[in-house]
Amino acid sequence: MPGPILHVGATVKCVHAGTATPTIPSARVFVGGQPIATVPGPYVVAGCTLPPNAGGPCVTANYLSGATRVFSMGAPVIVTTGQAVCAPTGTPLIPSVSQKKVIAM
């Protein structure tokens, strides 16, 4: 499904309000002056409010899907419509603010 490409400066959170940041951005492709994120690169989650006795907090996350036609260095770029799973909770990541000019399929 097409969507705006996520970059390092995009606001991405776990469902418990933790902030997610890509750990391995693409060094070759920039949107809005910032490097983009690709599917194999994990995200690190900070500030998750889910308590340990409830299975939390979210610590890392991986995108399972991204663009199907746009790649950077052989890896699919992450789009706002991509699916991600946090570990150890299994909950999704939710992008809320990203650039809007570059759309990928």
C-alpha positions as CSV (number, residue, x, y, z in Angstrom):
1,M,0.0,0.0,0.0
2,P,1.5,3.4,-0.9
3,G,2.4,5.9,1.8
4,P,4.8,8.6,2.8
5,I,8.4,7.4,3.4
6,L,9.5,7.5,7.0
7,H,12.7,9.3,7.9
8,V,14.8,9.7,11.0
9,G,12.9,12.7,12.1
10,A,9.4,11.2,11.8
11,T,7.4,10.8,15.0
12,V,6.8,7.1,15.5
13,K,5.5,5.7,18.8
14,C,4.5,2.4,20.4
15,V,0.8,2.1,21.5
16,H,2.0,2.9,25.1
17,A,3.5,6.3,24.0
18,G,7.1,5.2,23.8
19,T,9.2,7.0,21.1
20,A,10.7,4.8,18.4
21,T,13.8,5.7,16.5
22,P,15.5,3.8,13.6
23,T,18.9,2.5,14.5
24,I,20.3,2.0,11.0
25,P,19.0,4.7,8.6
26,S,19.9,4.6,5.0
27,A,23.0,6.7,4.3
28,R,22.3,7.2,0.6
29,V,18.7,8.4,0.5
30,F,17.3,11.6,2.2
31,V,13.9,13.1,2.4
32,G,13.3,16.4,4.0
33,G,17.1,16.6,4.6
34,Q,17.0,13.5,6.8
35,P,18.0,9.9,6.1
36,I,15.2,7.4,5.5
37,A,14.5,4.1,7.3
38,T,14.5,0.7,5.6
39,V,12.8,-2.6,6.6
40,P,15.7,-4.6,7.9
41,G,16.8,-1.9,10.3
42,P,15.4,-2.3,13.9
43,Y,13.9,0.6,15.8
44,V,14.7,1.2,19.5
45,V,11.8,2.3,21.7
46,A,12.3,4.6,24.7
47,G,9.8,5.8,27.3
48,C,7.2,3.0,26.9
49,T,4.8,3.2,29.8
50,L,3.7,-0.4,29.9
51,P,4.8,-1.8,33.3
52,P,6.9,-5.0,33.5
53,N,4.2,-7.0,35.3
54,A,1.9,-6.4,32.2
55,G,4.6,-7.7,29.7
56,G,6.3,-4.4,29.0
57,P,8.0,-2.1,28.3
58,C,8.4,-2.1,24.6
59,V,12.2,-2.1,23.9
60,T,12.7,-2.7,20.2
61,A,10.6,-2.9,17.1
62,N,10.9,-4.3,13.6
63,Y,9.0,-3.4,10.5
64,L,7.6,-6.5,8.8
65,S,6.5,-4.7,5.6
66,G,7.3,-1.5,3.7
67,A,7.3,-0.3,0.1
68,T,7.1,-3.0,-2.6
69,R,8.5,-1.0,-5.4
70,V,11.0,1.5,-3.8
71,F,14.3,0.2,-2.4
72,S,17.4,1.8,-0.9
73,M,20.6,-0.3,-1.0
74,G,18.5,-3.4,-1.8
75,A,16.1,-3.0,1.2
76,P,12.5,-1.8,1.0
77,V,11.9,1.7,2.4
78,I,9.5,2.0,5.3
79,V,6.3,3.8,4.6
80,T,3.7,5.1,7.1
81,T,1.3,2.2,6.0
82,G,3.9,-0.5,6.9
83,Q,3.4,-3.0,9.6
84,A,5.7,-3.1,12.7
85,V,5.8,-5.2,15.8
86,C,7.4,-4.2,19.2
87,A,9.3,-6.7,21.3
88,P,8.5,-8.1,23.8
89,T,4.9,-6.9,23.8
90,G,3.9,-7.7,20.2
91,T,2.1,-4.4,19.8
92,P,2.4,-2.2,16.7
93,L,4.3,1.1,16.1
94,I,2.2,4.0,15.0
95,P,3.7,6.8,12.8
96,S,2.0,10.1,13.6
97,V,4.2,12.8,12.0
98,S,6.2,12.3,8.8
99,Q,7.2,14.1,5.7
100,K,4.4,14.2,3.1
101,K,6.1,15.0,-0.2
102,V,7.7,11.6,-1.1
103,I,5.3,8.7,-1.5
104,A,6.4,5.2,-2.2
105,M,4.6,2.1,-3.3
